């Protein structure tokens, strides 16, 4: 039986991502000295995101008035992000959730993989791009630590990072360190350190336009 052209690609992507996860898990133990994403304190802005989803669900009939009031009570009493995400799990698919606490590695094999929105960037994140592109949007993200390390393995692939104003990005290779963000360094500003293992790969950073001073 002949396979259709390209039918091997999904299997190759799945195998590559599984091997990347296993390699990362075996290479580095999990850090226990920092709070996990679900344990981080929730902000008022995070609560309002969840409240909007609940109100929309009530408006279109997915939640009754009683269910809405019950969940809002839990919402405004919640202290951590982990308590918040449980309130919308049955209302939206994973990719549309208002909070993303997924701290697993980001892998792109023969495709493009993105992570963005309101998500927690772990203190150390592994990224793999093989004949593909990984995109990390940090503009609305929560940094687990003031200094985040991204271990990027790029094999004919790319890593694109979108950053908010005031976030510094540096790239560390075997023989040099280069600053990837433009503008003056601010004392105490959070830093993203990209450590790359390259086999023909590229790292790019997109910053917001700087306001012109009068």
N, C-alpha and C positions, 0 to 999 in steps of 0.2 A: 504494500500500500504506500503510495507516494504522499509525502507531506507537502502541504501548501507552502510556497515561498514565504519565509519570515515566520513560520510557525514555531521554529526553534528559539526565537528571540525571547518570548515570555519565560520559557524554561531557563534560559541562560541568565536572564535578569534575576529570577527567583533564586537560582543556585548561587549567583554572585553575591547577592544581598545576605543570604544565609551564611555563606563562608565569611563575609566581612563581619557579621555580628559575632560569630564564634571566635574569630581571630581577636577581635577587640576584647571580648569577655575574658579570654584566656591570657591576654597580654597585660591587663592592668586591673588590679582589684578596685572595687567600688570604694569611694571615699565616704567615711562615716562622720567626719568632723564638721560637715556642713549640713544644714537642713535640706531635706529632699524637697523637690518641687511642691508636693502636696502639703508640706509642712510650713511653707512660707506664708506669712501674714497677708491677708487680703486687704486691699485698699477700698475706699469708697467708690472709686471709679470702677473697680472690678465688680463690686456689688451692683452698680447701676447697669453694667453690661448684662449681668444675669437677670436683673429685674426686667429689662427690656424684652429679653427672650420669653420670660414667663408671661408678661403682659400680651405679647404677640400671640402666644399659644392660647391664652384665654380668649383673645379677640376672634380667633378662627375656630374655636370650639374644641381644641385639643385638651384644654384644662377647664374644669368647672370652676365656678366662683369659689367654692369651698377649697378646692385643690390649690387655686391661686393664692388664697389667703394663708393656707397652711405653709406653702413653699416660701412665700414672702416672709413669714414669721421666722422660718429656719434661716433664710437668707440674711436677714439683718441681725441675727444672733450669731452667725458664723464668724469664725476668726481666721480660718486658713483657706487657702486656695482649694485644697482637697475637699473641703466641705461644700464649696461653691459648685465645683464641676458636677457633683452628684445630682444637683437640682435640674440640670438640662440634658443629662445623658439620654433620656428617652424622648427628647423633643427634637433633636437635630442630629444629622449624620456627623461622623467624627470630623470631617473636613470643614464643617460649618459651625463647630462649637465655639462659643465666645472665649473660652480659655483652653489652652493646650498645654498639658503637663507631660507630654511625651519627651523624655530625655534620652531616647535611644539614638544610636548613630544614624547619620543621614547618608544614604548610599544611592548612587545613580549609575546604573550599568546600561549603556546603550540607550539612555533616555535622559530626561530632565526631571530632577526632584527638587521640590521647594519646601521650605518651612518658614512660616511667617505668622502675622497676626499677633495676638496676645499670647505669647508662649514663654516658657522659662528656659533660658539658655544655661545649661549646666556649667559648672566651673571648668570642666574639661569635656570637650565634644569631639568625637571622631567623625570625619567626613571622608567619603571615598567617591571618586568620580572616574569611571573607566569608560572611555568613549562616550561620555555624557557630561552633564552640567548639574552642579548642585547650587541652589540659590538660597541664601539665608537672609531674611529680612529682620533686622534688629530694631527697626524704628519704633515698634510698639512692644518690644520684648522686655522681659524682666531678667536681669543678670543675676545669677545665683551668687556670683562673687565679683568684686571690683576688677579683678583681673581674670579674664576668661582665656583659656587655651584651646585652640582649635587644631587638632592633629589632622592635617589634610594629606591624603594619598591620592595623587592625580596621575592617571595613566591615560594620556591623550584625552584629558578631560579638563574641566574648569570649575572654579569656585567663584561665585559672585556674591558679594556681601553688600547689603544696603544698610547704611548706618544713620542714626539721628545726629543732630548737631552736638558737638562736645564729646563724641566717642572716638577714641584714637585706635587705629589699627596698625600693627606692625607685622612684618613678615620675617620669620627666622628660618634661614637655611643653614646648611652645614658650615659655610664659610663667611656668611655675612648676615647683618640685620638691616632691614630697610623699612622706612616709615611709608605707609600707603595712603594715609590721610593728609590732606592739605590744611594749612592754617596753623596758627600758633598753638603750642601745647598749653593746656590749662592745668595748673597744679592740682593734683588729686583727681584728675579726670579718669573715668573707667577706661580700661585698655583691653583690646582683643588681640591676643598674640597668635598668629597663624604660623604653625610649624609645618613646613611642607616637605613631602617626599615626592619628588617629581620625576616622571618619565614623559616628558613633553606635556606640560600642563601649565595653566595660567591662573592667577588670582587677581580679581579686580574688585575695586571698592567704589560704590556710588554714594556720594554725599549730597546733602541738600545744598542748594545754591546759597552762597554767603550773601547776607544783606549788605548793600552798599551804604557806607556811612556818609552822611551829608557833611 
